[in-house]
Amino acid sequence: MEKFTLINKARSGIKVFETFEDSSKNSSMINAILISYVCIFKRSSKPVMKGSRVESIEEARNEYKKLLEEGWEKTYRFNSFFKKNDK
């Protein structure tokens, strides 16, 4: 699944929505979304991860929709900072 990244109007906060894969289960079904919170302190510095949580797909969709209505915008600019290390 693609990663979806939103940035707030002030360009100081980012939320990253991506598939949560539970490694304890042997199923390829997607039933949860990992939402990560990121802060940007200076435009010239790397974003800082502040935390994350796992939500149901429906809750994540509702939050994503609400953020868009509040003026958050889609961005791909910071995706390279959030790549997972593949083994």
N, C-alpha and C positions, 0 to 999 in steps of 0.2 A: 504494500500500500504506500502511496505517496505521503510525504510529510507535508503538513499544512502549517504555515507560519504567518502569524498576524502581528502587526506592530501598532502601538497606540499613536494617537495624534501628536503627542509631545515627543515622539521618537525616543522614549526613555524605557519602554517596556515591550517585551515580546512574549507571546505565548506560542508554543509549538505543540501541535496535535499530531500524534503518530500512533500506529498500532502497538498495543501492548501484547507482547508474546510471553505467555507463561511457560517457562522452560520445564516446569514440573509436570506438565500435561503433554501427552503425545498426540495432540490434535492440532490441525492447521486452521481451525475455526477462529475467526476474529470475534471476540465478544467484549473487548474493552479497549479504551483509548488512553494513552499516557499523555497527560497535559503537563508541559514543563513551563516554568516561569523564569524569565531571563530579564536582567536589568542592563541598561546601557548607561554608563556614567559619563563617558566622553565619546564623541564620534570617532576619535582616533584610537580608542582602546577596544579590546576584545569584550564581548558581552559576558556577563557574570551570571552563572546559573544560581538561582535562588531556591529552587525546590521543584517538586513535581508531585503529581497525584494520579491515580488511576480512576477513571469514570466509565460508566456504561456508555455504549455507543449513543444511546438516546440523550443522555445527559450532556455528553460532549458536543453533540449536534446543537442542542439548545444553547449551550454556552457560546459556541462558535457563531451562531446566528445572532445572539444578543450582542456580542462584541462588534460584529459588522454593523449592526444598527446603531451602536454607540460611536461609530466613526473609525474603528480600527480598520486597517488596510492589510490586504494580502501582500506578502513580501517574500522574495527568494534570496535577498541580499545576504542574509546571515546563515543560510542553510549549511554552508561549509563548516561552520563552527560546531554544528550539532550532529555531525556524522558519527555513526556508531563504528567502533573498531571491529571489523570483521576478522575472524580467525581463519 
